[in-house]
Each structure stands twice: as structure tokens, then as C-alpha cells.
Amino acid sequence: MAIRERLSGNEAVAYAIKQINPDVMPAFPITPSTEIPQYVATYIANGEIDTEFIHVESEHSAMSATLGACAAGARALTATSSCGMALMWEELYVAASDRLPIVLALVNRALTGPININADHSDSMGARDSGWIQIYAESNQEVYDNFLQAFPIAEHKDVQLPIMICQDGFITSHGVENILLVEDDLVKEFVGERNPEHYLLNPNEKMSVGPYAVSNYYMETKKAQREAMNNAKRVILEMAERFEKMTGRKYGFFEEYCMDDAEYAVVIIGSAAGTCKAAIDEIRQTTGKKVGLLKIRVFRPFPEEEIALALKDMKAIAILDRSEMFSATSGPLGAEVRAALYGVKSQAEVVNYFYGLGGRDITVDDFKVVYDKLEKIAETGEITDMYDYIGLRSR
Amino acid sequence: MKNTVEIRWHGRGGQGAKTAALLLADVAFKTGKYVQGFPEYGPERMGAPITAYNRISEDPITVHSNIYEPRFVAVVDDSLLESIDVTAGLAKDGAIIINTAKPMEEIRPLLRGYEGQVTLIDARAISIEALGKNFPNSPMLAAVVAVSGVMEKDAFLSEMRASFLHKFAKKPEVIDGNMKALELAFDAV
């Protein structure tokens, strides 16, 4: 029987860490993720888990220490947000190319400029090319469930890649919601032990991690990372299936909400998907209009073919981005979904919206406006701009 | 959404409005409801205006936005009434609960024409009577529960006692005072 609880997203992740009892957690505090290492430190101080907590002097050191611990053979993780992740930048790439199955609890927050501490995906979207698997959550339940699947995915012999488990800063990290927790013994069985094939503390196998790779080696390393990322697609689905057997909760690359007969779709990542669902329920109830949602769970590896197939027959699609990349046409999600649709020669009209930057709120009414606009775009075939904004003040 | 009670809290940093919202989520959860309790984060300073929210429902809640059309509003500090439109979007058949020592005729004119129920409670006086100190959030929490009717009095009080036993495990001497503050406030509104 699942345990019925109410927790914040940060509490949920800390609880998952407690249940997993990893070997090493180096961390440096930054809001809104600060509570995660705080709670874990409390579990350790209370003797509930025997994780080695390393107090480091910066996020650069936090990720460096996590790399070292993971390379040594330990199960290692850390937590951060925003500028904290930016300070880890160099090590993010090292973790991926050294094929270290580290887990990062990332609480998404805007990158500074101007200073802002609120929900926004610019931190993880900026790191989308670093070689990390990225899994996002709509709710506290999802971030907990994703976290339980993180080590089994990352440590799988065909993957061996670092993974970041993302949730929206404050909205889920500090919001208390109902949640169903999995029993400790089931978690232990599901997550298992890390049994690395190669590790630095193995006295029977001398090895080096992270050496200089001349031009003659670098490219093959990148090719190997790409293969691992491709393998991760299969493994992510395998773990989702195992997880469903344990809990009854179903996960995939993305969630399709009311998409069976949908003509107008929103594509989005994170907590705002739940708000969109409420708008869909209302619209369908009051007007019968065929509106649906595709909520991305896995952004890296990007499930391009699957997304394209799910969307290709829509009349119009709105892709919503919670971070900027200052391209000529779109945000990061918009660019990738558009490219996917090009591959299947979809006739759907596509518009990209920026929303929620720096924590700007998005409401049920905002989503109703988006669906209205999609209907108009489908009727007229007119898209005035490749991108637009939701909730932007006129001055 | 129709079966969801939405509550907005206004307070100042340090007064415990956020804690009150989280406690309300806590007790409502214990009576079997689906809940949300969340603060709106801005610059975190003592005394700065803050907002916190609750959704309480019989059904799962998916909405993750702030609350713009609450059924109930709780104001923990009456000095906010002049600077903040606390009744913005408040339902006419809802209510606003204000911590104040002032009489209704001084408060009404500050509510920008709100026509619904206005409940005043001197949470400061109740807290000082029960606890010897000004912690307005416990009495305000009881007043919100009483006015909104989201929970029965007995269930509320017994769940709160359980929460306090846990929360104040290291200083049990404050539990009775807090319970008294809750009861006084519940009966005052």
C-alpha cells in the first residue's frame, strides 16, 4: 500500500534520497534547492541514513566532488539551481563525457540577468547540450517518481550517463501537495545497488578517468555519448514499465492529455502543464472543442519521432517555452518540436510562445486564450509571428 | 475547479502567514482532502508584504497558478489594507477575515467597496491572552477554518493538537497556549 502524504517538491526529493540512501552527497546551498541538502543533512544527523555529506565551498566543487565519488565507484548525487548550476558548467560536460551516472536534483530557476530567483527553465535548457539526460516534472508526485527512476536509468550498463531530475522552482519545490510515497523496501528493491563495471577504487583494475583526449580520440568519445543517449530512450521506457508495475503510475517520454481526438495541442514542460489540463477540462466541458496537451517529460534524449507522430495531424500547435535562447524563431522546445514536425511533413500550423520567464504566472485563462488563438490560426492559416508572448505587459 | 475552495493570505514577512497556509494545508490533508499550500516569493525581508495561497478540494488539484478569484481572504496585518487591494477578485459570497483591533466602521472604508462578509478578529489580543506573545498566525488559522467551514471544529482542533505535538516536540510548554489561541479564535468569529 502506498503511503498517503503531503509534501513540498523539495521534501519529496529529499525523502526519495533518504529511501535510496546514496553513498555520497556533496552540495552547496542555493535557493530554491537549498532545502534538499538541508533535509538530507538532517536525515544523516539523525542517523537515518549513512550518506557521506561533503560541505563544499562552491557548486564548482560540489560537482567536482560528486564526479570524484562517482568515478571512485560510489553512488553520488548533488542538488542545485540556476547560477549554482552555471558554476558547475565545466563539470557537467566532464560528468557526461566520463560517463559518470551522477544524479542532479535540479530545481529550475531563472539565470540571473536581471537578478531573479523564480521558476524558469533557462538553467537546464542552457545545459541541454551538455550530455545529461533531462527529465522534468509537472507535480511533486512526478518529481518524486522521476527521482526514484533516476539511478536505475543512469547506471544501466547501456547508458552510463548523468541525469538531472528537474522541477519548477517554488511552484512545486515549495508548494505542498498530496503525494503517494512508495514503501522503503520496494524503493530499495527498485533502485538496487550500484555495481560499476569499472571504478577507480578497484584494486584489480588500474584505470584513469578524464584524461586529455587529443583530436584523435575526442570525436569518438562524443559518438559514444550519443549512442549512450540513444540507448537511454529504451532504458527510460524499461524503467517506466518497472515503475508502473510497482506503483500503477504510468510514465513515458511525454504525457498525452485528451490527445485522442484533439485538433489543437499545447506542448509544454513542467508545472504549468497541470494548469493547462484544467483549461482543457473547462473548454471541453463548455464548448466541446477538441483541445489537448502534450507534456514533455523527457527532453534529453529528445523523443523526436514519437513527438512528431503524436502531433502531426493537429490543425494547430502552440509550443510553450519557459526560457529564452534568442534565436530568430523560437525557444529551445519550440525549435526542437518544429524540427521534429518538419521530419514528418506535418501540415499543422505552429506557433511558439514564451511564458513564465522569471516566474511570471500563467493561469487557466491564459491557456484558454492560447487555444482560442490556435483555432483562429487554423481557420485563417495566418501566423503573424513565429513567436509570441503570454502574460507580457504592454509597457 | 468548481469543488475547490481557494484561499489567499496577506501578511508581512515574519508574521507566519506562509506557515499558516501550510498548516491549513496540513490539517485539511489529514481530513482526507486534496490540498495545496504555497507562498508567492518575492524579496524576502521581515515586514515586506507577502502572499500565500491554499486550494482545498475533494478532487485532485492540477492547477499551479496563483489565486486571483479567492473564495476567502485572510489578512494577518491590518496595516496592509491601505497599500494592497486585498479584496481584489474576492467572491461576493465569500468572506474576508482581518486581524485588527479596530472597529468595523474604520475597516469597511478600506475595503474598496467589497460587499461580502467581513470578519474582524483581534488575533494579537487572543495570542497575548493565550500565549503571552504576539503570534497572530494560530488564531488567524482558526478564524479562517471557522469562517470558511472547510473543517469541523473538533476535527480541526484534534488534528492541530497532533501537529503541535510533533512541531513543538522540544518545547511542549507552548502547546496548550497554542491550542487555547485556536479555541478562543474559533469561538470569537
Interface residues (C-beta under 8 A of the other chain):
Chain A: R6 P32 I117 N118 E138 S139 D168 F170 I171 T172 H174 G175 V176 E177 N178 S271 A272 G274 T275 K277 A278 D281 E282 G359 D361 I362 T363 V364
Chain B: M1 L22 A25 D26 F29 Y34 V35 Q36 G37 F38 P39 Y41 P60 I61 T62 V63 H64 S65 N66 Y68
